[in-house]
């Protein structure tokens, strides 16, 4: 079903991609520039649809992608240094190809294979992320999303009461279900003190919409503050099982020129795998810092 946006903005329409998650915004050409009107059109669609796809955006250069990201906030350089863009450090590569053209085994089969939310281990997490496809495989290589807003809104009442007011501690790569942690930090990164971990509420309130979402990250959430390890794992497992129900998910199949924007405050995501080893999967990514929780958590 298509929804036509306000006529005072650039002509655009929203088409749902899944029954409960994922939408495509049509009628936007980012190559023409990210004017205030274009940015406002995208934001209105995005707050309603926290996985938003803009197809057919071929030929965007790093400067245009940075212009796009700046419309939402500060683009923070990624912590995995080897994937940063060599000129524009605000952008990083998600790729299965090394700079010399050989296969990147970590990018091919290990990176982001667990369900997670990016940057939860920081006091000011990355709240919005975009990926832009430069090379896409003929099969496989999906990015999978699950709707943490819908998961929160459909929790059984008793479970929702149990987590009211609870907080989790988050630490990079030390989540209770992490099977493929990110590469180690450099000594210089450790010395900054930015990766010591952070606490956040299990339920956050979106600052733009006022709607609640679950905020747990199996890759980066070791446990619930104040609970024993056994009780914490049991509670997080229960929340996790509910959050990844198939009806909450959208799986994106990439085409060259796709730009996918998602709200980390409303989604977990993971790499779906299955890219043929002789095919390229190359994307540029920007990660944007914004307000996590309307209540200041």
Secondary structure as the mmCIF struct_conf table of DSSP 4:
data_model
#
loop_
_struct_conf.conf_type_id
_struct_conf.id
_struct_conf.beg_label_comp_id
_struct_conf.beg_label_asym_id
_struct_conf.beg_label_seq_id
_struct_conf.end_label_comp_id
_struct_conf.end_label_asym_id
_struct_conf.end_label_seq_id
STRN STRN1 UNK A 2 UNK A 4
HELX_LH_PP_P HELX_LH_PP_P1 UNK A 5 UNK A 6
TURN_TY1_P TURN_TY1_P1 UNK A 7 UNK A 8
BEND BEND1 UNK A 9 UNK A 9
HELX_LH_PP_P HELX_LH_PP_P2 UNK A 10 UNK A 10
BEND BEND2 UNK A 11 UNK A 11
STRN STRN2 UNK A 13 UNK A 16
BEND BEND3 UNK A 17 UNK A 21
STRN STRN3 UNK A 23 UNK A 26
BEND BEND4 UNK A 27 UNK A 27
HELX_RH_3T_P HELX_RH_3T_P1 UNK A 30 UNK A 32
HELX_RH_AL_P HELX_RH_AL_P1 UNK A 36 UNK A 48
BEND BEND5 UNK A 50 UNK A 50
STRN STRN4 UNK A 51 UNK A 54
TURN_TY1_P TURN_TY1_P2 UNK A 58 UNK A 59
HELX_RH_AL_P HELX_RH_AL_P2 UNK A 62 UNK A 70
TURN_TY1_P TURN_TY1_P3 UNK A 71 UNK A 72
BEND BEND6 UNK A 73 UNK A 73
STRN STRN5 UNK A 74 UNK A 75
HELX_LH_PP_P HELX_LH_PP_P3 UNK A 76 UNK A 78
BEND BEND7 UNK A 79 UNK A 79
HELX_RH_3T_P HELX_RH_3T_P2 UNK A 81 UNK A 83
STRN STRN6 UNK A 84 UNK A 84
BEND BEND8 UNK A 86 UNK A 87
TURN_TY1_P TURN_TY1_P4 UNK A 89 UNK A 90
STRN STRN7 UNK A 91 UNK A 95
BEND BEND9 UNK A 96 UNK A 96
STRN STRN8 UNK A 97 UNK A 97
TURN_TY1_P TURN_TY1_P5 UNK A 99 UNK A 100
BEND BEND10 UNK A 101 UNK A 102
STRN STRN9 UNK A 103 UNK A 103
HELX_RH_AL_P HELX_RH_AL_P3 UNK A 105 UNK A 109
TURN_TY1_P TURN_TY1_P6 UNK A 110 UNK A 112
BEND BEND11 UNK A 114 UNK A 114
STRN STRN10 UNK A 116 UNK A 116
TURN_TY1_P TURN_TY1_P7 UNK A 118 UNK A 121
BEND BEND12 UNK A 122 UNK A 124
STRN STRN11 UNK A 126 UNK A 135
BEND BEND13 UNK A 138 UNK A 139
STRN STRN12 UNK A 143 UNK A 147
HELX_RH_AL_P HELX_RH_AL_P4 UNK A 148 UNK A 153
TURN_TY1_P TURN_TY1_P8 UNK A 154 UNK A 154
BEND BEND14 UNK A 155 UNK A 155
HELX_RH_AL_P HELX_RH_AL_P5 UNK A 157 UNK A 163
TURN_TY1_P TURN_TY1_P9 UNK A 164 UNK A 165
STRN STRN13 UNK A 167 UNK A 170
TURN_TY1_P TURN_TY1_P10 UNK A 172 UNK A 173
TURN_TY1_P TURN_TY1_P11 UNK A 176 UNK A 177
BEND BEND15 UNK A 179 UNK A 180
HELX_LH_PP_P HELX_LH_PP_P4 UNK A 181 UNK A 186
HELX_RH_AL_P HELX_RH_AL_P6 UNK A 187 UNK A 191
TURN_TY1_P TURN_TY1_P12 UNK A 192 UNK A 195
BEND BEND16 UNK A 196 UNK A 196
STRN STRN14 UNK A 198 UNK A 201
BEND BEND17 UNK A 202 UNK A 202
STRN STRN15 UNK A 203 UNK A 205
TURN_TY1_P TURN_TY1_P13 UNK A 207 UNK A 209
STRN STRN16 UNK A 212 UNK A 214
TURN_TY1_P TURN_TY1_P14 UNK A 218 UNK A 220
STRN STRN17 UNK A 221 UNK A 224
TURN_TY1_P TURN_TY1_P15 UNK A 225 UNK A 226
BEND BEND18 UNK A 227 UNK A 227
HELX_RH_AL_P HELX_RH_AL_P7 UNK A 229 UNK A 243
TURN_TY1_P TURN_TY1_P16 UNK A 244 UNK A 244
HELX_RH_3T_P HELX_RH_3T_P3 UNK A 246 UNK A 248
STRN STRN18 UNK A 249 UNK A 252
HELX_LH_PP_P HELX_LH_PP_P5 UNK A 253 UNK A 254
TURN_TY1_P TURN_TY1_P17 UNK A 256 UNK A 257
STRN STRN19 UNK A 259 UNK A 263
TURN_TY1_P TURN_TY1_P18 UNK A 264 UNK A 266
STRN STRN20 UNK A 267 UNK A 271
TURN_TY1_P TURN_TY1_P19 UNK A 277 UNK A 278
BEND BEND19 UNK A 279 UNK A 279
STRN STRN21 UNK A 282 UNK A 289
TURN_TY1_P TURN_TY1_P20 UNK A 294 UNK A 295
#
